[in-house]
């Protein structure tokens, strides 16, 4: 009976730990390569993991914020993917660096020409973007992930201050302040991208050894916590046994 209680305690602890840690593996996210400074240009990576065991991701669509439009968005060619950059006319033209801008990028779409993102893998989609706005601390994108079984996951929910993270959070790019010498920091280029579709000749696997190491470390950490919880549960039951004796 006591052994059953111990097993139940361990199972509950393991379930709680996994429930807390699981979302960290699943979200579509965006991070700069280096820094993304206000007013400058940067290279950013949209990281898309495959959440399914029986389907591959074959399409990724990233919608750009309309309240802070970006005039220049240039994709990096990826093996096994075609890419299309879509621009939209602005209702109110902008003036950036002394130049009048009448249109901005509204969407970038990647479509798999090969196997896509298979189960157990992720893919990074790099973009050179700019000029980044100077009147906000972050840019919120809306991403749509499509699987080859026709399932669609919409990563479009904004994070509300003071509330728990939503189930399908939208990717958020945090902007840093420009340096004191006036340089904005740039990893990309300042040229505009036209509406184009580029198909790479051959597919490639989207695995990353660095991400695998990170995942392994997280799993080992979870296992350690579960083992620790089992030890605590055993100690409690042992104490009760001595008391009852």
C-alpha positions as a Markdown table, in Angstrom:
| # | Residue | x | y | z |
|---|---|---|---|---|
| 1 | Unk | 0.0 | 0.0 | 0.0 |
| 2 | Unk | 2.8 | 2.3 | 1.0 |
| 3 | Unk | 4.7 | 1.4 | -2.2 |
| 4 | Unk | 1.6 | 2.4 | -4.2 |
| 5 | Unk | 1.5 | 5.7 | -2.4 |
| 6 | Unk | 5.2 | 6.3 | -3.2 |
| 7 | Unk | 4.6 | 5.5 | -6.9 |
| 8 | Unk | 1.6 | 7.8 | -7.0 |
| 9 | Unk | 3.6 | 10.6 | -5.5 |
| 10 | Unk | 6.4 | 10.2 | -8.0 |
| 11 | Unk | 3.9 | 10.1 | -10.9 |
| 12 | Unk | 2.3 | 13.3 | -9.7 |
| 13 | Unk | 5.6 | 15.1 | -9.3 |
| 14 | Unk | 6.8 | 14.0 | -12.8 |
| 15 | Unk | 3.5 | 15.1 | -14.4 |
| 16 | Unk | 3.8 | 18.5 | -12.7 |
| 17 | Unk | 7.4 | 19.1 | -13.8 |
| 18 | Unk | 6.7 | 18.0 | -17.4 |
| 19 | Unk | 3.6 | 20.2 | -17.5 |
| 20 | Unk | 5.6 | 23.2 | -16.5 |
| 21 | Unk | 8.6 | 22.6 | -18.8 |
| 22 | Unk | 6.9 | 21.3 | -21.9 |
| 23 | Unk | 5.7 | 24.7 | -23.4 |
| 24 | Unk | 9.4 | 25.9 | -23.6 |
| 25 | Unk | 10.1 | 23.4 | -26.3 |
| 26 | Unk | 7.1 | 24.2 | -28.5 |
| 27 | Unk | 6.8 | 27.9 | -29.2 |
| 28 | Unk | 7.6 | 29.7 | -32.5 |
| 29 | Unk | 10.0 | 32.4 | -31.5 |
| 30 | Unk | 12.2 | 35.2 | -32.9 |
| 31 | Unk | 15.7 | 36.2 | -31.8 |
| 32 | Unk | 18.3 | 38.6 | -33.3 |
| 33 | Unk | 21.7 | 37.4 | -34.4 |
| 34 | Unk | 23.6 | 39.8 | -32.1 |
| 35 | Unk | 21.4 | 42.8 | -31.2 |
| 36 | Unk | 18.4 | 44.5 | -32.7 |
| 37 | Unk | 18.9 | 48.1 | -32.0 |
| 38 | Unk | 16.3 | 50.8 | -32.4 |
| 39 | Unk | 16.7 | 52.7 | -35.7 |
| 40 | Unk | 19.1 | 50.2 | -37.2 |
| 41 | Unk | 19.1 | 47.0 | -39.2 |
| 42 | Unk | 19.5 | 43.4 | -37.9 |
| 43 | Unk | 19.4 | 39.8 | -38.9 |
| 44 | Unk | 16.7 | 37.9 | -37.0 |
| 45 | Unk | 15.9 | 34.2 | -36.8 |
| 46 | Unk | 12.4 | 32.8 | -36.6 |
| 47 | Unk | 12.7 | 29.4 | -34.9 |
| 48 | Unk | 10.0 | 27.0 | -35.8 |
| 49 | Unk | 9.9 | 23.6 | -34.0 |
| 50 | Unk | 7.8 | 20.6 | -35.1 |
| 51 | Unk | 5.3 | 19.8 | -32.4 |
| 52 | Unk | 3.8 | 16.7 | -34.0 |
| 53 | Unk | 4.9 | 13.1 | -34.1 |
| 54 | Unk | 3.2 | 12.1 | -37.3 |
| 55 | Unk | 3.4 | 15.2 | -39.6 |
| 56 | Unk | 6.0 | 17.6 | -41.0 |
| 57 | Unk | 5.7 | 21.3 | -41.2 |
| 58 | Unk | 5.6 | 22.3 | -44.9 |
| 59 | Unk | 4.7 | 26.0 | -44.7 |
| 60 | Unk | 5.5 | 28.9 | -42.4 |
| 61 | Unk | 4.0 | 32.4 | -42.7 |
| 62 | Unk | 5.1 | 35.4 | -40.7 |
| 63 | Unk | 2.9 | 38.5 | -40.7 |
| 64 | Unk | 4.6 | 41.8 | -39.9 |
| 65 | Unk | 3.2 | 44.5 | -37.5 |
| 66 | Unk | 1.2 | 47.2 | -39.2 |
| 67 | Unk | 1.7 | 49.7 | -36.5 |
| 68 | Unk | 5.5 | 49.7 | -37.0 |
| 69 | Unk | 6.0 | 48.8 | -40.7 |
| 70 | Unk | 9.4 | 47.7 | -42.0 |
| 71 | Unk | 10.5 | 48.9 | -45.4 |
| 72 | Unk | 13.3 | 46.4 | -45.9 |
| 73 | Unk | 13.0 | 42.7 | -45.3 |
| 74 | Unk | 15.5 | 40.4 | -47.1 |
| 75 | Unk | 15.3 | 36.6 | -46.6 |
| 76 | Unk | 18.3 | 34.2 | -46.7 |
| 77 | Unk | 18.0 | 31.3 | -49.2 |
| 78 | Unk | 17.4 | 28.0 | -47.5 |
| 79 | Unk | 17.9 | 24.6 | -49.0 |
| 80 | Unk | 14.5 | 22.8 | -49.3 |
| 81 | Unk | 12.4 | 26.0 | -49.1 |
| 82 | Unk | 11.0 | 28.6 | -51.4 |
| 83 | Unk | 10.4 | 32.1 | -50.0 |
| 84 | Unk | 8.1 | 34.9 | -51.0 |
| 85 | Unk | 8.1 | 38.5 | -49.6 |
| 86 | Unk | 4.9 | 40.4 | -49.9 |
| 87 | Unk | 4.6 | 44.2 | -49.7 |
| 88 | Unk | 1.6 | 46.3 | -49.0 |
| 89 | Unk | 0.8 | 50.0 | -49.8 |
| 90 | Unk | 0.8 | 52.1 | -46.6 |
| 91 | Unk | -2.3 | 54.1 | -45.9 |
| 92 | Unk | 0.0 | 56.9 | -44.7 |
| 93 | Unk | 3.5 | 57.1 | -46.2 |
| 94 | Unk | 6.5 | 57.2 | -43.8 |
| 95 | Unk | 9.7 | 59.2 | -43.9 |
| 96 | Unk | 12.7 | 57.1 | -42.9 |
| 97 | Unk | 16.3 | 58.5 | -43.0 |
| 98 | Unk | 15.0 | 61.3 | -45.2 |
| 99 | Unk | 13.4 | 59.0 | -47.7 |
| 100 | Unk | 9.6 | 58.7 | -48.3 |
| 101 | Unk | 8.3 | 55.1 | -47.9 |
| 102 | Unk | 5.0 | 54.3 | -49.5 |
| 103 | Unk | 5.0 | 50.5 | -49.0 |
| 104 | Unk | 6.2 | 48.1 | -46.4 |
| 105 | Unk | 6.6 | 44.3 | -46.0 |
| 106 | Unk | 3.4 | 42.8 | -44.7 |
| 107 | Unk | 4.2 | 39.0 | -44.9 |
| 108 | Unk | 7.0 | 36.5 | -45.6 |
| 109 | Unk | 6.0 | 33.0 | -46.6 |
| 110 | Unk | 8.3 | 29.9 | -46.7 |
| 111 | Unk | 7.0 | 26.8 | -48.5 |
| 112 | Unk | 8.8 | 23.5 | -48.3 |
| 113 | Unk | 10.1 | 22.0 | -51.6 |
| 114 | Unk | 11.5 | 19.0 | -49.8 |
| 115 | Unk | 10.6 | 17.2 | -46.6 |
| 116 | Unk | 10.0 | 20.3 | -44.6 |
| 117 | Unk | 10.5 | 20.2 | -40.8 |
| 118 | Unk | 10.2 | 16.6 | -39.8 |
| 119 | Unk | 9.1 | 15.4 | -36.3 |
| 120 | Unk | 11.8 | 15.9 | -33.7 |
| 121 | Unk | 13.5 | 18.8 | -35.6 |
| 122 | Unk | 13.3 | 22.5 | -35.9 |
| 123 | Unk | 14.2 | 25.1 | -38.6 |
| 124 | Unk | 15.5 | 28.6 | -38.4 |
| 125 | Unk | 14.3 | 31.2 | -40.9 |
| 126 | Unk | 16.7 | 34.2 | -41.1 |
| 127 | Unk | 15.6 | 37.6 | -42.3 |
| 128 | Unk | 17.6 | 40.9 | -42.6 |
| 129 | Unk | 15.1 | 43.6 | -41.4 |
| 130 | Unk | 15.1 | 47.4 | -41.0 |
| 131 | Unk | 15.1 | 50.1 | -40.3 |
| 132 | Unk | 13.8 | 49.1 | -36.9 |
| 133 | Unk | 11.4 | 51.6 | -35.2 |
| 134 | Unk | 12.7 | 54.0 | -32.5 |
| 135 | Unk | 9.4 | 54.5 | -30.7 |
| 136 | Unk | 8.8 | 51.0 | -29.3 |
| 137 | Unk | 10.6 | 48.4 | -27.2 |
| 138 | Unk | 9.4 | 45.4 | -29.1 |
| 139 | Unk | 7.8 | 44.1 | -32.3 |
| 140 | Unk | 5.1 | 41.5 | -32.2 |
| 141 | Unk | 4.8 | 39.2 | -35.2 |
| 142 | Unk | 2.0 | 36.7 | -36.0 |
| 143 | Unk | 3.2 | 33.3 | -37.3 |
| 144 | Unk | 1.1 | 30.6 | -38.9 |
| 145 | Unk | 2.5 | 27.1 | -39.1 |
| 146 | Unk | 1.0 | 24.5 | -41.5 |
| 147 | Unk | 1.6 | 20.8 | -41.4 |
| 148 | Unk | 1.4 | 18.4 | -44.3 |
| 149 | Unk | -1.7 | 16.8 | -42.8 |
| 150 | Unk | -3.4 | 20.1 | -43.3 |
| 151 | Unk | -3.3 | 21.1 | -39.6 |
| 152 | Unk | -2.7 | 24.8 | -39.0 |
| 153 | Unk | -1.4 | 26.3 | -35.8 |
| 154 | Unk | -1.7 | 30.1 | -35.4 |
| 155 | Unk | 0.9 | 31.7 | -33.2 |
| 156 | Unk | -0.9 | 35.0 | -32.9 |
| 157 | Unk | -1.9 | 35.5 | -29.3 |
| 158 | Unk | -0.3 | 38.6 | -27.7 |
| 159 | Unk | 1.1 | 38.4 | -24.2 |
| 160 | Unk | -1.0 | 40.5 | -21.8 |
| 161 | Unk | 0.9 | 42.2 | -18.9 |
| 162 | Unk | 0.3 | 40.5 | -15.6 |
| 163 | Unk | -1.3 | 37.4 | -17.1 |
| 164 | Unk | -0.1 | 33.9 | -17.9 |
| 165 | Unk | 1.5 | 33.1 | -21.2 |
| 166 | Unk | -1.2 | 32.3 | -23.8 |
| 167 | Unk | -1.4 | 28.8 | -25.3 |
| 168 | Unk | -0.2 | 30.0 | -28.8 |
| 169 | Unk | 1.9 | 33.2 | -28.1 |
| 170 | Unk | 3.0 | 35.4 | -31.0 |
| 171 | Unk | 6.7 | 35.8 | -31.5 |
| 172 | Unk | 8.1 | 39.0 | -29.9 |
| 173 | Unk | 11.3 | 40.7 | -31.0 |
| 174 | Unk | 12.8 | 42.8 | -28.2 |
| 175 | Unk | 14.6 | 46.0 | -29.4 |
| 176 | Unk | 17.7 | 47.4 | -27.6 |
| 177 | Unk | 18.6 | 51.0 | -27.3 |
| 178 | Unk | 21.0 | 52.6 | -29.9 |
| 179 | Unk | 24.5 | 52.9 | -28.6 |
| 180 | Unk | 25.7 | 56.2 | -27.1 |
| 181 | Unk | 27.9 | 57.0 | -30.2 |
| 182 | Unk | 24.8 | 57.0 | -32.4 |
| 183 | Unk | 25.4 | 53.7 | -34.1 |
| 184 | Unk | 22.4 | 51.5 | -34.2 |
| 185 | Unk | 24.2 | 48.2 | -34.7 |
| 186 | Unk | 23.6 | 46.3 | -38.0 |
| 187 | Unk | 23.8 | 42.7 | -39.0 |
| 188 | Unk | 21.9 | 43.1 | -42.2 |
| 189 | Unk | 21.7 | 45.3 | -45.2 |
| 190 | Unk | 19.6 | 48.4 | -45.9 |
| 191 | Unk | 18.2 | 47.5 | -49.3 |
| 192 | Unk | 14.6 | 46.8 | -49.9 |
| 193 | Unk | 13.3 | 43.4 | -50.9 |
| 194 | Unk | 11.0 | 42.9 | -53.9 |
| 195 | Unk | 8.2 | 40.5 | -54.0 |
| 196 | Unk | 10.1 | 37.4 | -55.1 |
| 197 | Unk | 9.9 | 33.6 | -54.9 |
| 198 | Unk | 13.2 | 31.7 | -54.7 |
| 199 | Unk | 13.4 | 27.9 | -54.8 |
| 200 | Unk | 16.5 | 26.2 | -53.5 |
| 201 | Unk | 17.6 | 23.1 | -55.6 |
| 202 | Unk | 17.8 | 20.5 | -52.8 |
| 203 | Unk | 16.1 | 19.8 | -49.5 |
| 204 | Unk | 18.1 | 19.5 | -46.3 |
| 205 | Unk | 17.5 | 18.3 | -42.7 |
| 206 | Unk | 16.7 | 21.0 | -40.2 |
| 207 | Unk | 18.4 | 19.5 | -37.2 |
| 208 | Unk | 20.8 | 21.4 | -35.0 |
| 209 | Unk | 23.4 | 19.8 | -32.6 |
| 210 | Unk | 23.3 | 22.9 | -30.4 |
| 211 | Unk | 19.5 | 22.6 | -30.0 |
| 212 | Unk | 19.8 | 18.9 | -29.3 |
| 213 | Unk | 22.3 | 19.5 | -26.6 |
| 214 | Unk | 20.0 | 22.1 | -25.1 |
| 215 | Unk | 17.1 | 19.8 | -25.2 |
| 216 | Unk | 19.1 | 17.0 | -23.6 |
| 217 | Unk | 20.2 | 19.3 | -20.8 |
| 218 | Unk | 16.5 | 20.2 | -20.1 |
| 219 | Unk | 15.4 | 16.6 | -20.1 |
| 220 | Unk | 18.2 | 15.6 | -17.7 |
| 221 | Unk | 17.2 | 18.5 | -15.5 |
| 222 | Unk | 13.6 | 17.3 | -15.5 |
| 223 | Unk | 14.7 | 13.8 | -14.7 |
| 224 | Unk | 16.8 | 15.1 | -11.8 |
| 225 | Unk | 13.8 | 17.0 | -10.4 |
| 226 | Unk | 11.6 | 13.9 | -10.6 |
| 227 | Unk | 14.3 | 11.7 | -8.9 |
| 228 | Unk | 14.5 | 14.4 | -6.1 |
| 229 | Unk | 10.8 | 14.4 | -5.7 |
| 230 | Unk | 10.8 | 10.6 | -5.4 |
| 231 | Unk | 13.4 | 10.9 | -2.7 |
| 232 | Unk | 11.3 | 13.4 | -0.8 |
| 233 | Unk | 8.2 | 11.2 | -1.1 |
| 234 | Unk | 10.1 | 8.1 | 0.1 |
| 235 | Unk | 11.5 | 10.1 | 3.1 |
| 236 | Unk | 8.0 | 11.2 | 4.1 |
| 237 | Unk | 6.6 | 7.6 | 3.9 |
| 238 | Unk | 9.6 | 6.3 | 5.8 |
| 239 | Unk | 9.0 | 8.9 | 8.5 |
| 240 | Unk | 5.3 | 7.8 | 8.7 |
| 241 | Unk | 6.4 | 4.2 | 9.0 |
| 242 | Unk | 8.7 | 4.9 | 12.0 |
| 243 | Unk | 5.9 | 7.0 | 13.6 |
| 244 | Unk | 3.3 | 4.2 | 13.2 |
| 245 | Unk | 5.8 | 1.7 | 14.5 |
